[in-house]
Amino acid sequence: MEADLRNGLPDTGVDLVVANLYKGLLLDFFANPDFWKARYYIISGFIPSMEEELLKALPMTQLKLVERRKSDPWRLWLLTNSPQLQP
């Protein structure tokens, strides 16, 4: 399947989303509630100087940062979507 995900995210019903994307696209997705429907997320493809801005953009009321890894110069996060954390 080929699609421009900036124009809408499909409801895939998956348990795992892997996103190795540039910072601008990650920020766009982080702000879209439709992005956060999976149970687990592996987010990668960013460098240390981007990490603080990306962390601030995460909806942490529903996510838990399970693990952070680095392989210079890249960073990777494992997140879990925890609906029970939502207010």
N, CA, C and O atoms as a CHARMM CRD file, in Angstrom:
* protein
*
  348
    1    1 MET  N      0.84400  -1.16100   0.00000 PROA 1      0.00000
    2    1 MET  CA     0.00000   0.00000   0.00000 PROA 1      0.00000
    3    1 MET  C      0.89500   1.23300   0.00000 PROA 1      0.00000
    4    1 MET  O      1.88900   1.28900   0.72500 PROA 1      0.00000
    5    2 GLU  N      0.53900   2.21600  -0.81500 PROA 2      0.00000
    6    2 GLU  CA     1.25300   3.47200  -0.85600 PROA 2      0.00000
    7    2 GLU  C      0.27200   4.59200  -0.56000 PROA 2      0.00000
    8    2 GLU  O     -0.81100   4.64900  -1.14300 PROA 2      0.00000
    9    3 ALA  N      0.65500   5.48900   0.35400 PROA 3      0.00000
   10    3 ALA  CA    -0.23000   6.58300   0.72300 PROA 3      0.00000
   11    3 ALA  C      0.57800   7.69800   1.34800 PROA 3      0.00000
   12    3 ALA  O      1.65100   7.46200   1.90400 PROA 3      0.00000
   13    4 ASP  N      0.07200   8.89700   1.25900 PROA 4      0.00000
   14    4 ASP  CA     0.66400  10.03500   1.94500 PROA 4      0.00000
   15    4 ASP  C     -0.02500  10.12500   3.30400 PROA 4      0.00000
   16    4 ASP  O     -1.15700  10.59600   3.40100 PROA 4      0.00000
   17    5 LEU  N      0.65100   9.67800   4.33300 PROA 5      0.00000
   18    5 LEU  CA     0.04800   9.59500   5.66300 PROA 5      0.00000
   19    5 LEU  C     -0.22200  10.96000   6.28400 PROA 5      0.00000
   20    5 LEU  O     -0.93600  11.05500   7.28300 PROA 5      0.00000
   21    6 ARG  N      0.33500  12.00500   5.71000 PROA 6      0.00000
   22    6 ARG  CA     0.04200  13.35300   6.20400 PROA 6      0.00000
   23    6 ARG  C     -1.39100  13.75300   5.87400 PROA 6      0.00000
   24    6 ARG  O     -1.93600  14.67800   6.47700 PROA 6      0.00000
   25    7 ASN  N     -2.00000  13.05600   4.91600 PROA 7      0.00000
   26    7 ASN  CA    -3.37800  13.36200   4.51900 PROA 7      0.00000
   27    7 ASN  C     -4.40900  12.52800   5.25900 PROA 7      0.00000
   28    7 ASN  O     -5.60300  12.64100   4.98600 PROA 7      0.00000
   29    8 GLY  N     -3.98200  11.71600   6.16500 PROA 8      0.00000
   30    8 GLY  CA    -4.90600  10.88700   6.93700 PROA 8      0.00000
   31    8 GLY  C     -4.27400   9.55500   7.26500 PROA 8      0.00000
   32    8 GLY  O     -3.57900   8.95900   6.44100 PROA 8      0.00000
   33    9 LEU  N     -4.51900   9.10100   8.45900 PROA 9      0.00000
   34    9 LEU  CA    -3.95300   7.83600   8.91300 PROA 9      0.00000
   35    9 LEU  C     -5.00700   6.74700   8.84000 PROA 9      0.00000
   36    9 LEU  O     -6.11400   6.92600   9.34700 PROA 9      0.00000
   37   10 PRO  N     -4.68400   5.62500   8.22000 PROA 10     0.00000
   38   10 PRO  CA    -5.66400   4.54400   8.13700 PROA 10     0.00000
   39   10 PRO  C     -5.83300   3.85600   9.48600 PROA 10     0.00000
   40   10 PRO  O     -4.89700   3.80800  10.28500 PROA 10     0.00000
   41   11 ASP  N     -6.99900   3.33500   9.73300 PROA 11     0.00000
   42   11 ASP  CA    -7.24000   2.54600  10.93600 PROA 11     0.00000
   43   11 ASP  C     -6.82300   1.12200  10.61700 PROA 11     0.00000
   44   11 ASP  O     -7.58600   0.36200  10.02100 PROA 11     0.00000
   45   12 THR  N     -5.60200   0.76100  11.01700 PROA 12     0.00000
   46   12 THR  CA    -5.03800  -0.53300  10.64200 PROA 12     0.00000
   47   12 THR  C     -5.33800  -1.63200  11.64900 PROA 12     0.00000
   48   12 THR  O     -5.28300  -2.81300  11.30700 PROA 12     0.00000
   49   13 GLY  N     -5.65500  -1.26100  12.88100 PROA 13     0.00000
   50   13 GLY  CA    -5.93700  -2.26700  13.89800 PROA 13     0.00000
   51   13 GLY  C     -4.70700  -3.07300  14.29800 PROA 13     0.00000
   52   13 GLY  O     -4.83400  -4.22700  14.70800 PROA 13     0.00000
   53   14 VAL  N     -3.50800  -2.47900  14.18400 PROA 14     0.00000
   54   14 VAL  CA    -2.27600  -3.19800  14.49700 PROA 14     0.00000
   55   14 VAL  C     -1.90100  -3.01400  15.97300 PROA 14     0.00000
   56   14 VAL  O     -2.36400  -2.08700  16.63800 PROA 14     0.00000
   57   15 ASP  N     -1.05300  -3.91800  16.45900 PROA 15     0.00000
   58   15 ASP  CA    -0.56200  -3.82800  17.82700 PROA 15     0.00000
   59   15 ASP  C      0.77600  -3.11700  17.92700 PROA 15     0.00000
   60   15 ASP  O      1.14600  -2.64800  19.00400 PROA 15     0.00000
   61   16 LEU  N      1.52200  -3.02600  16.80400 PROA 16     0.00000
   62   16 LEU  CA     2.85000  -2.43400  16.81400 PROA 16     0.00000
   63   16 LEU  C      3.00500  -1.47800  15.64900 PROA 16     0.00000
   64   16 LEU  O      2.70800  -1.81800  14.50400 PROA 16     0.00000
   65   17 VAL  N      3.48100  -0.25900  15.96000 PROA 17     0.00000
   66   17 VAL  CA     3.81300   0.73100  14.93500 PROA 17     0.00000
   67   17 VAL  C      5.30500   0.99200  15.03100 PROA 17     0.00000
   68   17 VAL  O      5.82600   1.26900  16.11200 PROA 17     0.00000
   69   18 VAL  N      5.99400   0.90400  13.89700 PROA 18     0.00000
   70   18 VAL  CA     7.41300   1.22800  13.82000 PROA 18     0.00000
   71   18 VAL  C      7.52400   2.48900  12.97200 PROA 18     0.00000
   72   18 VAL  O      7.07700   2.51600  11.82500 PROA 18     0.00000
   73   19 ALA  N      8.11700   3.52600  13.54000 PROA 19     0.00000
   74   19 ALA  CA     8.23500   4.79800  12.83400 PROA 19     0.00000
   75   19 ALA  C      9.68400   5.25700  12.85500 PROA 19     0.00000
   76   19 ALA  O     10.18600   5.70000  13.88700 PROA 19     0.00000
   77   20 ASN  N     10.34300   5.15200  11.73200 PROA 20     0.00000
   78   20 ASN  CA    11.70000   5.65500  11.55600 PROA 20     0.00000
   79   20 ASN  C     11.57700   6.80400  10.55800 PROA 20     0.00000
   80   20 ASN  O     11.75100   6.62300   9.35300 PROA 20     0.00000
   81   21 LEU  N     11.27200   7.99400  11.08800 PROA 21     0.00000
   82   21 LEU  CA    10.88800   9.13100  10.26300 PROA 21     0.00000
   83   21 LEU  C     11.65300  10.37600  10.67300 PROA 21     0.00000
   84   21 LEU  O     12.27800  10.41800  11.73300 PROA 21     0.00000
   85   22 TYR  N     11.59600  11.38700   9.82300 PROA 22     0.00000
   86   22 TYR  CA    12.24900  12.63800  10.16200 PROA 22     0.00000
   87   22 TYR  C     11.43600  13.39100  11.21300 PROA 22     0.00000
   88   22 TYR  O     10.23900  13.15900  11.38700 PROA 22     0.00000
   89   23 LYS  N     12.11900  14.29500  11.90500 PROA 23     0.00000
   90   23 LYS  CA    11.52300  14.96500  13.06400 PROA 23     0.00000
   91   23 LYS  C     10.20000  15.65400  12.74800 PROA 23     0.00000
   92   23 LYS  O      9.24400  15.50600  13.50900 PROA 23     0.00000
   93   24 GLY  N     10.11700  16.38900  11.66900 PROA 24     0.00000
   94   24 GLY  CA     8.89100  17.12100  11.34000 PROA 24     0.00000
   95   24 GLY  C      7.68900  16.21300  11.18400 PROA 24     0.00000
   96   24 GLY  O      6.59500  16.53800  11.64600 PROA 24     0.00000
   97   25 LEU  N      7.88700  15.07900  10.53500 PROA 25     0.00000
   98   25 LEU  CA     6.78700  14.13600  10.36000 PROA 25     0.00000
   99   25 LEU  C      6.42400  13.47000  11.68000 PROA 25     0.00000
  100   25 LEU  O      5.24400  13.25400  11.95500 PROA 25     0.00000
  101   26 LEU  N      7.41500  13.14300  12.49800 PROA 26     0.00000
  102   26 LEU  CA     7.11200  12.58900  13.82200 PROA 26     0.00000
  103   26 LEU  C      6.27400  13.58200  14.63800 PROA 26     0.00000
  104   26 LEU  O      5.29900  13.18700  15.27700 PROA 26     0.00000
  105   27 LEU  N      6.64600  14.85900  14.61900 PROA 27     0.00000
  106   27 LEU  CA     5.89000  15.86400  15.37100 PROA 27     0.00000
  107   27 LEU  C      4.45600  15.95900  14.86300 PROA 27     0.00000
  108   27 LEU  O      3.52300  16.08300  15.65700 PROA 27     0.00000
  109   28 ASP  N      4.27600  15.90100  13.54900 PROA 28     0.00000
  110   28 ASP  CA     2.92300  15.91600  12.98600 PROA 28     0.00000
  111   28 ASP  C      2.11300  14.72000  13.47600 PROA 28     0.00000
  112   28 ASP  O      0.96300  14.87000  13.88600 PROA 28     0.00000
  113   29 PHE  N      2.71100  13.54000  13.43200 PROA 29     0.00000
  114   29 PHE  CA     2.01100  12.33000  13.87600 PROA 29     0.00000
  115   29 PHE  C      1.73000  12.35900  15.37000 PROA 29     0.00000
  116   29 PHE  O      0.64700  11.96700  15.80300 PROA 29     0.00000
  117   30 PHE  N      2.69300  12.82000  16.16400 PROA 30     0.00000
  118   30 PHE  CA     2.50800  12.86900  17.61800 PROA 30     0.00000
  119   30 PHE  C      1.30000  13.73400  17.98500 PROA 30     0.00000
  120   30 PHE  O      0.62700  13.46100  18.97900 PROA 30     0.00000
  121   31 ALA  N      1.02000  14.76600  17.20000 PROA 31     0.00000
  122   31 ALA  CA    -0.09900  15.66700  17.48200 PROA 31     0.00000
  123   31 ALA  C     -1.43300  15.12000  16.99200 PROA 31     0.00000
  124   31 ALA  O     -2.47800  15.71200  17.26200 PROA 31     0.00000
  125   32 ASN  N     -1.41600  14.01300  16.28500 PROA 32     0.00000
  126   32 ASN  CA    -2.62900  13.43200  15.70700 PROA 32     0.00000
  127   32 ASN  C     -3.10500  12.25500  16.57000 PROA 32     0.00000
  128   32 ASN  O     -2.42600  11.22900  16.62300 PROA 32     0.00000
  129   33 PRO  N     -4.24500  12.38000  17.24100 PROA 33     0.00000
  130   33 PRO  CA    -4.73400  11.29300  18.09600 PROA 33     0.00000
  131   33 PRO  C     -4.91500   9.97000  17.34500 PROA 33     0.00000
  132   33 PRO  O     -4.82500   8.90400  17.95400 PROA 33     0.00000
  133   34 ASP  N     -5.16700  10.02300  16.04000 PROA 34     0.00000
  134   34 ASP  CA    -5.32900   8.79500  15.25400 PROA 34     0.00000
  135   34 ASP  C     -4.04100   7.98400  15.16000 PROA 34     0.00000
  136   34 ASP  O     -4.08400   6.78500  14.88400 PROA 34     0.00000
  137   35 PHE  N     -2.90000   8.62300  15.38400 PROA 35     0.00000
  138   35 PHE  CA    -1.62100   7.90900  15.35000 PROA 35     0.00000
  139   35 PHE  C     -1.48200   6.96600  16.54600 PROA 35     0.00000
  140   35 PHE  O     -0.80400   5.94300  16.45300 PROA 35     0.00000
  141   36 TRP  N     -2.11100   7.30000  17.64800 PROA 36     0.00000
  142   36 TRP  CA    -1.89500   6.58900  18.90900 PROA 36     0.00000
  143   36 TRP  C     -2.94400   5.51000  19.17900 PROA 36     0.00000
  144   36 TRP  O     -3.48900   5.45200  20.28100 PROA 36     0.00000
  145   37 LYS  N     -3.23100   4.67500  18.21800 PROA 37     0.00000
  146   37 LYS  CA    -4.22600   3.61200  18.39200 PROA 37     0.00000
  147   37 LYS  C     -3.62100   2.23000  18.59700 PROA 37     0.00000
  148   37 LYS  O     -4.33400   1.29700  18.96600 PROA 37     0.00000
  149   38 ALA  N     -2.32600   2.08300  18.36600 PROA 38     0.00000
  150   38 ALA  CA    -1.66700   0.78100  18.54500 PROA 38     0.00000
  151   38 ALA  C     -1.29200   0.59500  20.01500 PROA 38     0.00000
  152   38 ALA  O     -1.37100   1.53300  20.80800 PROA 38     0.00000
  153   39 ARG  N     -0.89500  -0.59300  20.35900 PROA 39     0.00000
  154   39 ARG  CA    -0.49000  -0.90500  21.73900 PROA 39     0.00000
  155   39 ARG  C      0.97600  -0.53900  21.99200 PROA 39     0.00000
  156   39 ARG  O      1.32000  -0.04800  23.06700 PROA 39     0.00000
  157   40 TYR  N      1.83800  -0.78200  20.99500 PROA 40     0.00000
  158   40 TYR  CA     3.27500  -0.54300  21.13800 PROA 40     0.00000
  159   40 TYR  C      3.79800   0.29300  19.98000 PROA 40     0.00000
  160   40 TYR  O      3.27300   0.25000  18.86800 PROA 40     0.00000
  161   41 TYR  N      4.85900   1.06200  20.27500 PROA 41     0.00000
  162   41 TYR  CA     5.49500   1.92100  19.27600 PROA 41     0.00000
  163   41 TYR  C      7.00600   1.81600  19.41100 PROA 41     0.00000
  164   41 TYR  O      7.54600   1.87300  20.51500 PROA 41     0.00000
  165   42 ILE  N      7.67300   1.66500  18.29300 PROA 42     0.00000
  166   42 ILE  CA     9.12600   1.80100  18.22600 PROA 42     0.00000
  167   42 ILE  C      9.35700   3.05300  17.38000 PROA 42     0.00000
  168   42 ILE  O      9.04700   3.07900  16.18900 PROA 42     0.00000
  169   43 ILE  N      9.89800   4.07700  18.00700 PROA 43     0.00000
  170   43 ILE  CA    10.12700   5.36000  17.34700 PROA 43     0.00000
  171   43 ILE  C     11.63500   5.54400  17.23000 PROA 43     0.00000
  172   43 ILE  O     12.35300   5.46700  18.22700 PROA 43     0.00000
  173   44 SER  N     12.11500   5.78700  16.00800 PROA 44     0.00000
  174   44 SER  CA    13.55700   5.94300  15.80400 PROA 44     0.00000
  175   44 SER  C     13.81200   6.88800  14.64600 PROA 44     0.00000
  176   44 SER  O     12.88400   7.40700  14.02600 PROA 44     0.00000
  177   45 GLY  N     15.09900   7.10300  14.36800 PROA 45     0.00000
  178   45 GLY  CA    15.48600   7.93700  13.24500 PROA 45     0.00000
  179   45 GLY  C     15.76400   9.37400  13.62600 PROA 45     0.00000
  180   45 GLY  O     15.75900  10.25800  12.77000 PROA 45     0.00000
  181   46 PHE  N     16.00700   9.61800  14.91200 PROA 46     0.00000
  182   46 PHE  CA    16.30800  10.98400  15.34000 PROA 46     0.00000
  183   46 PHE  C     17.60000  10.99300  16.14800 PROA 46     0.00000
  184   46 PHE  O     18.04400   9.96400  16.65700 PROA 46     0.00000
  185   47 ILE  N     18.18700  12.17600  16.24900 PROA 47     0.00000
  186   47 ILE  CA    19.47400  12.34300  16.93100 PROA 47     0.00000
  187   47 ILE  C     19.24800  13.04300  18.27600 PROA 47     0.00000
  188   47 ILE  O     18.17100  13.58600  18.52100 PROA 47     0.00000
  189   48 PRO  N     20.27100  13.03100  19.15200 PROA 48     0.00000
  190   48 PRO  CA    20.09700  13.58000  20.49500 PROA 48     0.00000
  191   48 PRO  C     19.56200  15.00900  20.53900 PROA 48     0.00000
  192   48 PRO  O     18.76800  15.33800  21.42000 PROA 48     0.00000
  193   49 SER  N     19.97800  15.85500  19.61500 PROA 49     0.00000
  194   49 SER  CA    19.53000  17.25200  19.64600 PROA 49     0.00000
  195   49 SER  C     18.02800  17.39000  19.37900 PROA 49     0.00000
  196   49 SER  O     17.45400  18.43900  19.67100 PROA 49     0.00000
  197   50 MET  N     17.39200  16.38000  18.84200 PROA 50     0.00000
  198   50 MET  CA    15.95800  16.39800  18.55700 PROA 50     0.00000
  199   50 MET  C     15.13500  15.78700  19.69100 PROA 50     0.00000
  200   50 MET  O     13.92300  15.99000  19.75800 PROA 50     0.00000
  201   51 GLU  N     15.78000  15.05300  20.56700 PROA 51     0.00000
  202   51 GLU  CA    15.06300  14.22800  21.53400 PROA 51     0.00000
  203   51 GLU  C     14.18500  15.03300  22.49300 PROA 51     0.00000
  204   51 GLU  O     13.05100  14.63400  22.75600 PROA 51     0.00000
  205   52 GLU  N     14.67200  16.13400  23.01300 PROA 52     0.00000
  206   52 GLU  CA    13.88900  16.90900  23.98100 PROA 52     0.00000
  207   52 GLU  C     12.59200  17.41700  23.36300 PROA 52     0.00000
  208   52 GLU  O     11.53100  17.30800  23.97800 PROA 52     0.00000
  209   53 GLU  N     12.66400  17.96800  22.15900 PROA 53     0.00000
  210   53 GLU  CA    11.46200  18.47900  21.49800 PROA 53     0.00000
  211   53 GLU  C     10.47200  17.35800  21.21500 PROA 53     0.00000
  212   53 GLU  O      9.26600  17.54100  21.38300 PROA 53     0.00000
  213   54 LEU  N     10.96300  16.20800  20.79000 PROA 54     0.00000
  214   54 LEU  CA    10.08100  15.07300  20.51400 PROA 54     0.00000
  215   54 LEU  C      9.44400  14.54300  21.79700 PROA 54     0.00000
  216   54 LEU  O      8.25800  14.21600  21.80500 PROA 54     0.00000
  217   55 LEU  N     10.21300  14.45500  22.87200 PROA 55     0.00000
  218   55 LEU  CA     9.65900  14.00000  24.15000 PROA 55     0.00000
  219   55 LEU  C      8.52900  14.91100  24.62400 PROA 55     0.00000
  220   55 LEU  O      7.50900  14.43400  25.12100 PROA 55     0.00000
  221   56 LYS  N      8.71300  16.21600  24.47100 PROA 56     0.00000
  222   56 LYS  CA     7.68200  17.17200  24.89800 PROA 56     0.00000
  223   56 LYS  C      6.41500  17.03700  24.07100 PROA 56     0.00000
  224   56 LYS  O      5.33300  17.39500  24.53700 PROA 56     0.00000
  225   57 ALA  N      6.53100  16.53200  22.86300 PROA 57     0.00000
  226   57 ALA  CA     5.37200  16.40800  21.97200 PROA 57     0.00000
  227   57 ALA  C      4.56700  15.12800  22.21000 PROA 57     0.00000
  228   57 ALA  O      3.46800  14.98600  21.67400 PROA 57     0.00000
  229   58 LEU  N      5.09400  14.20400  22.99900 PROA 58     0.00000
  230   58 LEU  CA     4.38600  12.94700  23.25200 PROA 58     0.00000
  231   58 LEU  C      3.19700  13.16300  24.17400 PROA 58     0.00000
  232   58 LEU  O      3.30500  13.91200  25.14600 PROA 58     0.00000
  233   59 PRO  N      2.06900  12.52700  23.89400 PROA 59     0.00000
  234   59 PRO  CA     0.91800  12.61500  24.80400 PROA 59     0.00000
  235   59 PRO  C      1.10800  11.64700  25.98200 PROA 59     0.00000
  236   59 PRO  O      0.56500  10.54300  25.98300 PROA 59     0.00000
  237   60 MET  N      1.87500  12.07300  26.96300 PROA 60     0.00000
  238   60 MET  CA     2.27400  11.17300  28.04300 PROA 60     0.00000
  239   60 MET  C      1.13900  10.80000  28.99300 PROA 60     0.00000
  240   60 MET  O      1.33800   9.98100  29.89000 PROA 60     0.00000
  241   61 THR  N     -0.04600  11.38200  28.81500 PROA 61     0.00000
  242   61 THR  CA    -1.17000  10.95000  29.65100 PROA 61     0.00000
  243   61 THR  C     -1.62600   9.55400  29.25400 PROA 61     0.00000
  244   61 THR  O     -2.31100   8.88300  30.02600 PROA 61     0.00000
  245   62 GLN  N     -1.25300   9.10800  28.05500 PROA 62     0.00000
  246   62 GLN  CA    -1.66100   7.77600  27.62300 PROA 62     0.00000
  247   62 GLN  C     -0.48900   6.87200  27.26800 PROA 62     0.00000
  248   62 GLN  O     -0.68400   5.69000  26.98500 PROA 62     0.00000
  249   63 LEU  N      0.73200   7.41500  27.28100 PROA 63     0.00000
  250   63 LEU  CA     1.89100   6.62500  26.88100 PROA 63     0.00000
  251   63 LEU  C      2.83800   6.40700  28.04300 PROA 63     0.00000
  252   63 LEU  O      2.89800   7.19500  28.98700 PROA 63     0.00000
  253   64 LYS  N      3.56400   5.32400  27.94400 PROA 64     0.00000
  254   64 LYS  CA     4.63000   5.05400  28.89600 PROA 64     0.00000
  255   64 LYS  C      5.89200   4.79400  28.08700 PROA 64     0.00000
  256   64 LYS  O      5.89900   3.95800  27.18300 PROA 64     0.00000
  257   65 LEU  N      6.95900   5.51600  28.41700 PROA 65     0.00000
  258   65 LEU  CA     8.24700   5.30400  27.77600 PROA 65     0.00000
  259   65 LEU  C      8.90200   4.11100  28.46200 PROA 65     0.00000
  260   65 LEU  O      9.37400   4.21900  29.59400 PROA 65     0.00000
  261   66 VAL  N      8.92700   2.98000  27.77500 PROA 66     0.00000
  262   66 VAL  CA     9.40500   1.72900  28.35600 PROA 66     0.00000
  263   66 VAL  C     10.92100   1.63400  28.28200 PROA 66     0.00000
  264   66 VAL  O     11.56500   1.15800  29.21700 PROA 66     0.00000
  265   67 GLU  N     11.48900   2.08500  27.17100 PROA 67     0.00000
  266   67 GLU  CA    12.93000   1.95200  26.98900 PROA 67     0.00000
  267   67 GLU  C     13.43600   3.02400  26.03400 PROA 67     0.00000
  268   67 GLU  O     12.77200   3.38600  25.06300 PROA 67     0.00000
  269   68 ARG  N     14.63800   3.52200  26.34100 PROA 68     0.00000
  270   68 ARG  CA    15.34700   4.45500  25.46100 PROA 68     0.00000
  271   68 ARG  C     16.69300   3.83400  25.14600 PROA 68     0.00000
  272   68 ARG  O     17.41400   3.39400  26.04200 PROA 68     0.00000
  273   69 ARG  N     17.02700   3.80100  23.85400 PROA 69     0.00000
  274   69 ARG  CA    18.31900   3.25400  23.43800 PROA 69     0.00000
  275   69 ARG  C     19.03800   4.24500  22.55100 PROA 69     0.00000
  276   69 ARG  O     18.43000   5.11200  21.92400 PROA 69     0.00000
  277   70 LYS  N     20.36100   4.09100  22.51600 PROA 70     0.00000
  278   70 LYS  CA    21.14400   4.92900  21.62100 PROA 70     0.00000
  279   70 LYS  C     22.18300   4.08000  20.91300 PROA 70     0.00000
  280   70 LYS  O     22.75900   3.15100  21.48100 PROA 70     0.00000
  281   71 SER  N     22.39800   4.42200  19.68300 PROA 71     0.00000
  282   71 SER  CA    23.45400   3.84700  18.86000 PROA 71     0.00000
  283   71 SER  C     23.96800   5.02100  18.04700 PROA 71     0.00000
  284   71 SER  O     23.44100   5.34300  16.98200 PROA 71     0.00000
  285   72 ASP  N     25.00200   5.65000  18.56800 PROA 72     0.00000
  286   72 ASP  CA    25.45800   6.93100  18.02300 PROA 72     0.00000
  287   72 ASP  C     25.47300   6.94700  16.52100 PROA 72     0.00000
  288   72 ASP  O     26.02200   6.04500  15.88900 PROA 72     0.00000
  289   73 PRO  N     24.86500   7.97900  15.93400 PROA 73     0.00000
  290   73 PRO  CA    24.23400   9.13400  16.58400 PROA 73     0.00000
  291   73 PRO  C     22.73100   8.98900  16.76100 PROA 73     0.00000
  292   73 PRO  O     22.06800   9.97900  17.07200 PROA 73     0.00000
  293   74 TRP  N     22.17400   7.83100  16.58300 PROA 74     0.00000
  294   74 TRP  CA    20.72300   7.64600  16.54800 PROA 74     0.00000
  295   74 TRP  C     20.13000   7.30100  17.89900 PROA 74     0.00000
  296   74 TRP  O     20.80800   6.77600  18.78200 PROA 74     0.00000
  297   75 ARG  N     18.83700   7.61100  18.04200 PROA 75     0.00000
  298   75 ARG  CA    18.08000   7.29400  19.24800 PROA 75     0.00000
  299   75 ARG  C     16.86100   6.45800  18.87700 PROA 75     0.00000
  300   75 ARG  O     16.35300   6.53000  17.75800 PROA 75     0.00000
  301   76 LEU  N     16.40300   5.65900  19.84600 PROA 76     0.00000
  302   76 LEU  CA    15.23700   4.79400  19.65600 PROA 76     0.00000
  303   76 LEU  C     14.45700   4.75700  20.95500 PROA 76     0.00000
  304   76 LEU  O     15.03900   4.69700  22.03800 PROA 76     0.00000
  305   77 TRP  N     13.12700   4.79300  20.84300 PROA 77     0.00000
  306   77 TRP  CA    12.25200   4.65500  22.00300 PROA 77     0.00000
  307   77 TRP  C     11.31000   3.48600  21.78900 PROA 77     0.00000
  308   77 TRP  O     10.86800   3.22000  20.67100 PROA 77     0.00000
  309   78 LEU  N     11.01100   2.79700  22.86900 PROA 78     0.00000
  310   78 LEU  CA     9.92100   1.82400  22.89800 PROA 78     0.00000
  311   78 LEU  C      8.85900   2.41400  23.81300 PROA 78     0.00000
  312   78 LEU  O      9.11400   2.68100  24.98800 PROA 78     0.00000
  313   79 LEU  N      7.66900   2.61400  23.26400 PROA 79     0.00000
  314   79 LEU  CA     6.54700   3.17700  24.00900 PROA 79     0.00000
  315   79 LEU  C      5.41800   2.18800  24.06400 PROA 79     0.00000
  316   79 LEU  O      5.24200   1.38300  23.14900 PROA 79     0.00000
  317   80 THR  N      4.65000   2.24000  25.13000 PROA 80     0.00000
  318   80 THR  CA     3.43100   1.45400  25.20000 PROA 80     0.00000
  319   80 THR  C      2.25500   2.40600  25.40600 PROA 80     0.00000
  320   80 THR  O      2.33100   3.37100  26.16700 PROA 80     0.00000
  321   81 ASN  N      1.19700   2.11000  24.72000 PROA 81     0.00000
  322   81 ASN  CA    -0.02200   2.89800  24.81800 PROA 81     0.00000
  323   81 ASN  C     -0.85100   2.30900  25.93600 PROA 81     0.00000
  324   81 ASN  O     -1.27000   1.15300  25.87200 PROA 81     0.00000
  325   82 SER  N     -1.08600   3.11000  26.96200 PROA 82     0.00000
  326   82 SER  CA    -1.78300   2.63500  28.15600 PROA 82     0.00000
  327   82 SER  C     -3.04600   3.43800  28.37300 PROA 82     0.00000
  328   82 SER  O     -3.02400   4.43500  29.09500 PROA 82     0.00000
  329   83 PRO  N     -4.15000   3.02500  27.76500 PROA 83     0.00000
  330   83 PRO  CA    -5.40000   3.77900  27.93400 PROA 83     0.00000
  331   83 PRO  C     -5.77900   4.00200  29.38700 PROA 83     0.00000
  332   83 PRO  O     -6.46000   4.97900  29.69800 PROA 83     0.00000
  333   84 GLN  N     -5.35600   3.12100  30.28500 PROA 84     0.00000
  334   84 GLN  CA    -5.69500   3.28800  31.68400 PROA 84     0.00000
  335   84 GLN  C     -4.99200   4.49900  32.29900 PROA 84     0.00000
  336   84 GLN  O     -5.36500   4.93100  33.39000 PROA 84     0.00000
  337   85 LEU  N     -3.97800   5.05800  31.62000 PROA 85     0.00000
  338   85 LEU  CA    -3.31700   6.24900  32.12900 PROA 85     0.00000
  339   85 LEU  C     -4.08100   7.51000  31.78700 PROA 85     0.00000
  340   85 LEU  O     -3.81300   8.56000  32.37100 PROA 85     0.00000
  341   86 GLN  N     -5.01500   7.44400  30.87000 PROA 86     0.00000
  342   86 GLN  CA    -5.76300   8.61500  30.44100 PROA 86     0.00000
  343   86 GLN  C     -6.65000   9.10200  31.57700 PROA 86     0.00000
  344   86 GLN  O     -7.22600   8.30300  32.31500 PROA 86     0.00000
  345   87 PRO  N     -6.75800  10.44400  31.71200 PROA 87     0.00000
  346   87 PRO  CA    -7.58600  10.98600  32.80600 PROA 87     0.00000
  347   87 PRO  C     -9.05500  10.70300  32.59800 PROA 87     0.00000
  348   87 PRO  O     -9.88200  11.09000  33.42400 PROA 87     0.00000
